[in-house]
């Protein structure tokens, strides 16, 4: 609706969102920009350039004197120069874009697309995986298969991206047993291991071909009880290093003809887990919010696991029982080869990769420090230092961060320099 109200102009959309957030008291200095709605990779490259450039320009101009610029993708000239200029402006802007997320299909991810995403400043990719069963994918005409999901996941992680899977239980061809097994496979099989999940239970709407199957009684959705029981089991198996972003799709209940209409499904699941004395250990359910105390004793945790052919290390600051999460870092250690294999970016050869650094709690502005927020207390800095030590001890001479444009100066202060869209630091093995 915000897009409609702003005539689908990205500049106006971003500015109206920033103003809306600040009007109700939120800080909007650190922006995580999410471009949603369909397969981003399918759009023309020039349109993508223009769209992202306008998002950066909107953030740069908000609170500053606007600069006149062509705002039409068909008329825009030298769009590459314009995009890079707005990215450089954003490094010191009042409103900095510290991360960009786009959505696409697994079969659209290749080396060319990886380069395009990095050029735009994208740091996280959401893949429309939906299922990891080829028969289910074929029956639902998804247009991709499991092997393409596996390949896309590896390509993205090897380039440092954070990876989110969209998963849809209750698809035609699946069942409760298959769906439960699917969620287990996501984290038992090293080929998958998503960093984030969006769980969208399948529902029937009149506009979709599924509607006709449902009318003919060839498709029957889970009851609310069946769905809740399934997701309660699922949430108990999610590892500490995964964050469940959402558990329901924003479809108005009056348009849902069959399937669950419980829009507050996450809350219902939390209450059910509490009744059973169980907990979800995903990042979102543990991240500290407003209840931070500077007297709280934090403990460093480390978890190593295999993902897409290489070693991942998840570092986090939690309380002693790991019920509250204050900060995290994702470190990827690609194999060190005697003769290094080709890579998309030469600067990443033989380089350890920091894919994510995040401190939770009440958001505060640049340079601010308040008592009830863990932000700006060197948690991120300490995690980065530890990651550097681990990389050194493992034989790496360089470490790189897939930094958002607006976060580049943070890493410059830690000794990193911009190389091929990454913030890179040389590691002295003698230190």
N, C-alpha and C positions, 0 to 999 in steps of 0.2 A: 504493500500500500504506500510505503514511503517512496518507492520507485515511481509509482503511478502519479503521486502527488507532485513529484519533481520531474515529470515528463521523461523519466529514464535517463536523466542527465547525471552522470557520476559525480560531477563537481557539486551540483546542488544536493544530491543525496548525501554525500559525505559531510558537507557543511551543515545540513539540517540535522543530521544525526549527532554531530559534535555539539551543536547548540542545544539540542534536546537533552543530552546527557548533562551538560553543564548547568542547564536551567534547574534540573532536579537535584543538583548537588554533587554529581560525580566528577571525578578528575578525568580529563580526556587528553592528558599530555602524552600518554603512552597508548598508542592505538594498535590493536590487533584487527586488521582489516580482513573480512571474510567475503569473498565474492561468490555468491551462491546462485543456483538455478540453472541446471543443465550441464552439458559437457563443454566446459570452458575451452578445452583444446580444439574443439571443432570450429570455433570462431576464427575469422581471418586474423592473421598476425598483426596487421596494421591497426585493426580495430582494438585488439588487445593492448597494443602500445598506447593508443590514444586513451582508452578507458583507464588504464592504470596511471598514465601521466596525469589525467584529470583528477584522479583520487589523491595523488601526491600534491597537486597544485591546490586542491581544496584544503587539505590539511595545512599546507604552508601559508595560505592566505587567511585562514581563520584566525582572527585576532590581530591580523596585520593588514596593511594597506593592499588591497587586491591589485594585481597587475593584469592589464589587458592581454588576452591571448585567444587565438582562434579556438572555439570549442565545438568543432564539427569534424568527425573522423574523415569525412569525404574531402574536406578542404584543408585539413592539417598537413603542413609541409615540414620536412626535417623532423619527423616525430621522434626519431631516435635521439637526436640532439636535445630535443625538448624534454624527453623523459629523463635522460641522464642529468640535465640541468635541474629539474624538479627534485630528483633523488638527492643531489648534492645539497640543495636548499634544505631538504628535510632533515639532514643530519644535524642541523642546528636550530630547527624550527621549534616553536612553542608546542605544537602538536606533532609528535613524531610517530611515524608508522613503523613499529618495531617488529611486525610480522605480517605476512600476507598469505592467506589460504585460498586455494581454488579447488573446484570439484571437477572431476573428469572420470572417464572410463579406463579400466586397466589396459585395454587394447590400443589406447591412444598414447601410451607412454613409451617413448623410445629416446635415443640419445639426442635427436634434434629437439624433441619436446622438452627434455631436461634443460638444454641450453636456453631455450626460450623462457622457461619458467624462472631460471636464475637471473636472466637479463632483466626480467620484469621486477625481480625482488621477492619472488614467492619463496616461502620457507616451509610451508606445510601443504600437503596434497591430500585431498579426500577422494578415495577411490570407490566407485559404485560397484563394489564386489557382490553384494546381495547374498551370494551363496558360494560355497566351495565344493559343490557337487555338480559335475558336468551334466548329468541327466536333468537336474533341476534347472540349470542355466539354459539348456537347450529347449526344454519344455516351455520356459518363460520367455524365449526369444531374446535373451539378453545380448547376444551378439559377441560375447567373449567367452573364453573358457578358463579353467582353473590355472592352466600353465601360463596364461597371459597375466593373471593376477600375481603369480609367483615371480615372473620376470619383472613386472612393473614394480613390485615391492623391493626387489633387489636393486634395480636401477636407481630408484628414489633414495633408498638408504645409503647406497654407495656414493651418492652425491650429497649426502648429509640431510636430506629432507626428513621432516617428521611425517609419519604416514597414518592416516585415519581410514578405517574401513567402514563403509555403510553396509550393514548386515540386515537382512529382512527374513525373520522367521515367518512360518506359515505360508510360504509360497506354494502354488500348485506343484504337486510332485514330491513335496516334503511332508513330514509328519513330526509329532512331538519327539519321538525317539531320534530321528535324523537330526532335528534341530539342536537337541541337547548335545549330541555327538559332534555337531559342527562347531559349537562354541568351545568344546574341549579341544578339538583339533586346531583351532586358531592359535592356541598357546602351547600345545604339546608338540606341534610340528614347527621346526625352525624355519620352514619356507614362508611362514606367515608372520606371526608375532607383531600385530599392529600396535602402534603407540597409543592410538585413540580408537574408540568405537562410537558409531551412531547406530542405535538399534531401532529399526522402523518396522514394527509388526505390520504385516500385509493387511490392507483393508480394501473393501470394494467401493468404488465410486462409479457413477454412471458413465463417465467419459472413457473409461478404460475397457479394453477387450475382455478383461476378467469378468465384467458385469454380465456378459452373455453366458459365460460358463456357470456363474453363480445362479442365474435365472433357470438354467437347465439342470440345476442340482448336481453339476459336475465339479463344483468346488464348494467346500464347507470350511469356513474360518474357525479358529479355535474359540471356545467360549472364554469369557473373561477369567474364569477360574483356572482353566487350562493354561492360558497365557501367563497369568500371575505365578502359578506354580512353576512353570518353565523358567521364567525370568528370575524368580527367587533362587532357583538352583544355579542359574548362570552367574548371578552376581556374587555368589559365594566362591566361584572358581576364578574370578578375574584376578590376575597378578598385581602386585604393588605398582608395577611400572606402566600399567595401562590406565587411561582415563576414559570413562564412559561419558561422552559429551551430552548425548540426548537419548531418550528412550521413547520417543513418540514423534510422529510427524505432524506438522502444523496443518492439519486438514480440518475445516469446520465440521463439527459433529453432524450438522444437518445435511452434509454432503456424503457422509459415511453410511452406506446402505447395509453393509455387513462387516463384521469385524469389531474390534474393540473401539469404544468411543471414550475411553478413560484418558482424558487429556493430562491429568496429574498422575500418570502411571508411576513415575519415579517416587513420588510421595507415598503412593499406595504400597509399593514394593518395600520402601524403607520401614513403613509401619508393620508390614507382615514379617520382615526380617527381625525387627525388634521383639515382636511377640514370640518368635521362635528362639530368641536369645542368640541370633546369628548376626553377622555383619558383612557388608560389602567392603572389600579392601582396595577398590579402585581409587585412583588419585582424587577424583572429584568428591568422593564420599569421605576422604580423609583431610583434604586441604583445609588449613586453618583460615578462618575468615576474620571476624571482628574480635574473637576471644583470645587474642594474643597477649601474653604477659611477658615483659622483659626478664622476669625471674624464672621463667620456664627453662628447665634444663633440656638442651637439645642433644640428640645422639646421632652420629653419622652411621648410615647404613650403606652397604654395598651389595649389589646383586649382579652376578655375571650370568649371561645366558647366550646361547647361539641363535643367530637370526640371519637368514639369507646368506649363509656361507661364511659369516664372520662373527667375531665376538663383540657382544654388546655389554657395556657396564652401566648399570643404573645406580647413581649415587644420590642419596637424599638425606636431608636433615629432618628428623621426626622427633616426637617425644619418645620416651622409653618404651611404651607399649605399641608404638607405630599406629596409634589411632589419630594422631594429628601430624600433618605434613606441612613443613615450612618452606622447603626449597628442594629443587631437584636438578640433576644434570644427566644427560644421556651421552655416553661416549662410545664411539664405534672404532674398533681396532681392526682395520683390514689386514689381511695376511701380508707379511713382508716377504717378497719373492726375490730370489737371486736375480732373475731377469723379470723385471716388473711387467705385468700385462698392460695393454693399452687402457687408458682411462679417458673419460670425457674431458676432464680438466687436467692438464699436465701438472698443475700446481698441487694436485691432490695425490700424486704418486708417492707411495710410501709415507702417507700423512695420516695421523690419527684425526678423527673427526668428532667435534662436539656438535651434536645435532639439536640439543635443547638445553637451555638454562632458564629456570623459572623460579621466582620467589613469590610465595603466596601471601595472603593477608590483605588488609585494607590498602587500596591503591593510593599512592601519594605522588606528588609532583617531583620533578628533577631537583635534586639537592635538598629536598625536605626530609625531615625525620621526626616521627611522632612515636609516643610511647606504646600505643596499642597496635603497631604494625611491625612485622619482621622485615619489611622492605628497608633498604639502605642501611643494613647492619652487617654488611660484608659476607652474607651467606653465599651469594652468587660468586663473589670474588674468591672465597675459600674453596668452593666447589671447583672453580676453574683451576686454581692452583693444584688441587689434588688430582684433577684430570691430567694436568701437565706432568705431574710426578709419575702417575701411572704410565703415561705414554713414554716418558723417558726410560723408566725401568723396563718397559717392554721393547726397547730398541728403536723407537721412533725419533727422528731428528726434527720433525715438524708437526705442528698441530694446527688445525683449521676449524673455524666456527662458521656455520651457515647463519650469519647474523642478518637480522632485519636491517634495512637501511637506516632507520632511526636509532638503532642501537650501536652503530659502528663506532662512535666516539667513546662509548663505554669500553669497548675492547681495545681501542687505541691506548687508553690509559693503562691497560694491562700489558702493553707491549706488542699488540697485534697490528698488522698493516694490511691494507686492502690489496688483494691480488685475485684477479679473475672472479669478481663478485664475492669472494670469501675473505674473512679476516684471518690472516695467517701469522704464525709466530714460529721462529726458529728456536729449537730446544738445544741447549748445550748439555751434552751427556756428561760433562765434567762437573756441572754445578751440584 
